[in-house]
Amino acid sequence: MFTIKLADSVGSFAENKDIAQSLRKEAIIPTLEKGDEITLDFAGIDAATQSFVHALISDVIRILVVKS
């Protein structure tokens, strides 16, 4: 299992969509494509914008639904 500690990349306020997109493309999708599990660790995050979360996981959900 692979864990991404989001606070390491975004601090306590997750708002930067570019960072979310980078994490998705460079870590989340490749990990899932290998068949590995991934954990998104929100410890240390006080708040996250909807647009950050959307950029982080929406394409991942679409990809998984299409492949199912």
Secondary structure, 3 states (H helix, E strand, C coil): CEEEEHHHHHCCEECCHHHHHHHHHHHHHHHHHCCCCEEEECCCCCEECHHHHHHHHHHHHHHHHHHC
